[in-house]
Amino acid sequence: MVRRGELTDKAWRRIEPLLPATGGRGRPWRDHREVVNGILWRLRTGAPWRGIPERYGPWQTCYERFKRWDEDGTWVRILEELQVKDDSIGAVELTVSIDSTIARARRRAAGT
């Protein structure tokens, strides 16, 4: 069951081939999909890394994988690949938002 805000099967099929291979020496890695969902949860909520729910695995695993993939360029490759494919079929819609809010205060508010 896919929870709200988690990767759908369709989205997972698109990014799974772009992730580094699991395996090699040492302990087996925790499932990439669980960890990616944990990272997305953290980025979406703005909670501290230690606040990641246990269903995504240890928070340290999510943090280390996020950091490792940032350093080796995995996140950039995923973003570029998805943007290029979506843009080629016209599925990218760029939206620009400019905030022109002005907050004014009287001189008394500045302590003068």
C-alpha distance (Angstrom), angle and dihedral (degrees) to the residues before:
residue distance angle dihedral
M1 . . .
V2 3.79 . .
R3 3.78 113.4 .
R4 3.76 123.6 -144.3
G5 3.80 110.6 -76.8
E6 3.81 94.9 17.9
L7 3.78 125.3 116.1
T8 3.78 114.9 -82.9
D9 3.79 119.7 -134.7
K10 3.80 89.6 -105.1
A11 3.82 92.7 52.1
W12 3.80 91.3 45.2
R13 3.82 91.8 52.8
R14 3.81 88.4 55.7
I15 3.79 98.1 51.1
E16 3.81 102.6 31.2
P17 3.85 94.6 81.4
L18 3.82 89.7 51.5
L19 3.82 94.2 58.6
P20 3.80 123.0 91.5
A21 3.79 116.1 -93.3
T22 3.77 117.9 -96.6
G23 3.75 122.8 -133.5
G24 3.72 132.7 50.3
R25 3.77 123.4 119.0
G26 3.77 125.6 -11.2
R27 3.76 130.3 20.8
P28 3.79 118.2 -11.9
W29 3.79 114.2 -98.2
R30 3.78 121.4 -110.7
D31 3.80 112.8 -102.8
H32 3.82 110.3 -72.7
R33 3.79 92.7 -137.7
E34 3.82 93.4 57.3
V35 3.78 91.4 48.0
V36 3.81 94.5 45.9
N37 3.81 89.5 50.4
G38 3.82 88.4 50.9
I39 3.79 91.4 50.5
L40 3.80 91.2 48.0
W41 3.81 90.3 48.8
R42 3.79 90.4 53.2
L43 3.81 93.5 47.0
R44 3.81 92.5 45.9
T45 3.81 95.7 48.9
G46 3.79 100.1 34.7
A47 3.81 89.4 -135.6
P48 3.79 120.2 149.3
W49 3.82 116.9 -91.7
R50 3.80 90.0 -107.2
G51 3.82 88.9 60.1
I52 3.81 95.1 65.9
P53 3.84 109.3 123.4
E54 3.79 115.7 -107.3
R55 3.81 92.4 -118.3
Y56 3.83 87.1 76.5
G57 3.79 93.2 53.5
P58 3.78 129.9 -110.9
W59 3.78 113.8 -17.5
Q60 3.80 89.4 -129.4
T61 3.81 90.1 61.3
C62 3.80 91.9 52.1
Y63 3.79 92.0 46.8
E64 3.80 95.2 46.5
R65 3.79 93.2 47.1
F66 3.83 91.1 47.5
K67 3.80 90.8 49.7
R68 3.82 94.5 44.0
W69 3.80 92.9 49.1
D70 3.79 90.9 46.7
E71 3.79 91.3 53.1
D72 3.82 95.3 46.4
G73 3.82 94.3 45.2
T74 3.81 98.1 -112.4
W75 3.81 94.1 133.1
V76 3.81 91.5 49.3
R77 3.83 91.4 49.9
I78 3.81 91.5 50.1
L79 3.80 92.6 48.9
E80 3.81 93.7 46.5
E81 3.80 93.7 46.1
L82 3.79 94.1 49.4
Q83 3.80 93.8 44.1
V84 3.82 93.5 49.1
K85 3.81 93.4 48.3
D86 3.79 94.2 44.6
D87 3.80 92.8 44.4
S88 3.81 91.6 51.1
I89 3.81 90.4 59.7
G90 3.80 94.0 40.3
A91 3.79 95.6 -109.7
V92 3.81 96.4 125.9
E93 3.77 115.8 95.4
L94 3.78 114.7 -175.5
T95 3.78 116.2 -152.5
V96 3.78 122.6 -169.5
S97 3.77 119.9 -160.4
I98 3.78 122.3 -171.3
D99 3.79 119.9 -168.6
S100 3.77 112.1 -149.3
T101 3.79 97.5 174.8
I102 3.79 114.7 147.1
A103 3.78 122.7 -161.8
R104 3.78 114.3 -163.4
A105 3.75 126.5 -172.3
R106 3.77 130.8 -168.0
R107 3.76 120.8 -115.3
R108 3.80 90.4 -103.7
A109 3.81 89.4 61.9
A110 3.80 89.2 61.9
G111 3.78 91.8 56.4
T112 3.80 96.9 -106.7
